[in-house]
Amino acid sequence: MSQGIENKVVVIVGASSGLGEALACRLHKDGAKLVLGARRLDRLVKIAEELSLSKDAILKTDVTDPQQVQALVDRAVSHYGRIDVIVNNAGLMPHSLLERRKFDDWNAMIDVNLKGVLYGIAAALPYMKEQKSGHIINTSSVAGHKVRPGSAVYAATKTAVRVISEGLRQEVKPYNIRTTIISPGAVTSELADSITEPDVAKNIKQFYEDTAISAESFASVVAFAISQPEDVDINEILFRPTRQEL
């Protein structure tokens, strides 16, 4: 599958752990040229050391700040001369019932899950239009297809990612740019750690312990989308653990 990935310049937003870290490892193995961004610089440094990446391949990035996201993409272009793929992967999942009025959690999900994706698109799109090529990959969720009690705001942000990605797909056809939505089910990550309600966190963590598949499954799915011939546009992949019902 490394065919179609080798030597592509790939920016991964939200690369310091979980899905992003697994993806970085997979694409590095497949020969991609990586630029990694996340808030936790110490984690990025560790990943860079493990993968023998240069210091120019990592940048502390808060996706709620469009200037920082732009700086990450600019870093890739200044270092490698182009950007072939951006994976907008940063996310939070602080589930709670609406009646608990978790305003800060709602705002954080909107800022990271939704605005962060928009900022990634905005940063990469001008370069890709000029190149007449590129691939924008946005991480949604099974929750973007089905809402459950306690997940209303999270599901809303992930549904919005799907809607924005579909609108983007139609807008960028004249520029030979591909778009992909990745909608995982329960995959091992730190998402459950962002839940601020102890009772909800306990239930979700137990569900993940019982059900989740490895983050490498996400990496394989993204690698599949990237590795397709340039005239093949994999627009959406929805996947779950085989034992996950909803």
N, C-alpha and C positions, 0 to 999 in steps of 0.2 A: 504493500500500500504506500510505501515511501515514494513511488512514482507519482508525480504530481505535487509532492510536498517538498522534496529536496530543493534547497536554495531559495525557497519562498521566504519573504520577510513577513513574519507574523508577530503582531502586537497582541498580547494577552492582558486584558484589564481584569484585575482581581486574581492575580497569579500566585499569591503568597501561601495558599493552602488549598486543601480539598480538590475540587474539580479543576481549578486553574493550575495548581501545582502538578497534578497528574497529567494535564494536557501539555504543560511545558516539557515534562519528561518525555512524553510520547513523541511530540513533534521534534524535539532535539534529537531523539533516536532516529527519526525519519529524515534528518538532515536539514530541517528548517533553520532559518536565521531568526532568533528570538529577541524581542524586546518586551520586558515584563514590568508591569506596574501594579502597585498595591499600596495600601496605607502603611503596612508593617515592613519597614525597610530592613529590619534585622532578618526577617524571614526571607526576603528577596535575596539578601546577601548570602544566606545559607544555601538557597537553591542555586544561585549563580556559581558558588564554589563547587557544589556537587556536580554541576553540569559543565564546569570549566568555561563559563561565560565571562566575557569582559565586564568591567565596571560600567561600560557604556550601555550594556544590555539590560540594566535595571534602573528604575526611577521611582521614587516614592510618589504615589499618586492617590489623591482623594477624588473619587469620581463625582463627588458633589460640587467640585470646583471645575468649571469648564476650562479654565486656563491650565490647570494641572493635567487634564486629559489631553489638551492640545499639545502641551509640552512633551507628553509621552509619545504621541504620534510624530511630532516634529523630530524627536530623538531618533526614531527609526529611520525617517527619511534622510536626516543629516548624516547618519552613520552608514546606511546601506544604499541610499540614493532612491529608495522607493518604499512603498508599503503594499504588500500583496493581500494580506488578510488582517482584519482586526476581529478579535473575539471579545465581545462585551459580556463579561461573566460575573462582575461584582454583584453581590446580592445579600439581602437580609431577609429573615423570615420570623419576625416576632409575632407569632400567632396569639390571638386573644379574642374573646367575644366582644362584639361592638359595645355592649352595655358597660364594659369596663373602661371605656373612654380613654384609651391609651393614645393620647394625642401625639406624644413624642415618638412613639413607635410608628404610628401612621405616617407622620412626616418623614421619618427616617426611611421607610420603605419607598415612599414616593421619590425622595431625593436620590436614593441609591439605585433602586430597581428600575425606576422609570427615567428620571432625569439623567442618571449616569449613562444609560444606553443612548439617549438622545445626544449627550455630549460626545460620546464615542463616535457616533455616526457623523456628527457635525465636524469632528476633528479629521476624520479619515476621508470623507467624501470629496472635498476639493482635490486632494492628491489623486484619488482614484479616477475622478472625472478627467483630469488632465492626462493621466496615463491611458485612459480608455480600457482600464482593467482593474480588477480588485474583487474582494470577497468580504462581505460584512456578515458576521455570525453573531447572533444575539441569543442569549440564554433566557428562555422562558421557563415553563414548568408544566407538569401535569395539572397544576392548579390554574394554569391559564386556559384549561379546557373544562375543568370541573371544580366548582366551589363547594366547600364543606363548612360546617359551623366552626367559627374561630379563625377561618382563613380568608374572610371576605376582602380585607384590604390587600393582603398579599396576593390573592387571586386576581384582584382588580389590576394590580401593577403588572402581573405576568400576562394577563389578557391584553393589557395595553401594549406590552412589548410585542405581542403577536400582531396586533392591529398596525402598529407603527412599522413593523418589519414588512408587512404585506403592502402597505402604502409605499414604503421605500422600494420594494421590489419593482413596482410598476413605474416609479419615477426614474429608476436608473437603467432601464432597459436600453436607452439610446447610447449608453456609455460602456456597454459590455461588462457591467458589474453584477456579480452574483450575490444573492442574499440567502441566508439560512437561519431558520429558527430551530433551536434545540430545546425540546421540552422533556426534561428528565422526570422520572418518578423518584422514588426513594433511593438516593445514591449517597454513599458515605461522604460526609462533608462536615463543616462546622456550622451549617445553617441553624441547627437546633440550639446552638450556644447563644444565638441572638434573641432567643425567647426570654422575655423579662418576667413572665408570670410563672411562678414555681410549679403550680399544678399542671399547667399546660406543657411546660418544658419536660416534666417527668413523663407525661404520656407520649409526647412526640419522640423523646429519646428512646423510650422503650419500643415504640413502633419502628424506629430506625434500626435499633439493635436486632429486632426480630426479622426485619424485612429488607433492609438496604443492601444493594449490591455495591461493588467497589467503584471508586472514582475513575478507575481505568476504563470502565464501561463508557463513561462520558467521553473520555479521551479518544476511544476507538470510534465512537460515533462522529465526533468532530473531524477526526482524521479521514474518515470515509467521505464526508462531504467535501473536504478540501481536495482530496486526491482525485476527484472526478475530472474528466476532460473539461477544458475550458468552455465547451459548448453545452455542458450538462450542468444545470442549476438545481441542486437539491434544496427545495424551498423550505421544507419542514420535516423534522424527525421527532416523533413522540415515542418514548420508550420507557418501560417500567421493569422492575423486577418481575419475574414470571409469577411469583406468589402474591404480588400486590393486586388487590381487588379494584380499588378506586384510583 
